[in-house]
């Protein structure tokens, strides 16, 4: 018998229903994110990976991607200024 419960990291992501879109999962994660420390190249790479989702057909995914992309670019710019 196969379990329908989420496994791994997906089990830690709160969702209101089991069929959550990637945008809904990302938005849920962002609500809990307050601070993280990562190298600047990782931030830049993450921004590159998220960029294709800026035009996603799902409006929630698109909105979450825009928000995350903006935060990542702001963090990269802040690091470049040395603040």
Order of alpha helices (4+ residues) and beta strands (2+ residues): alpha-alpha-alpha
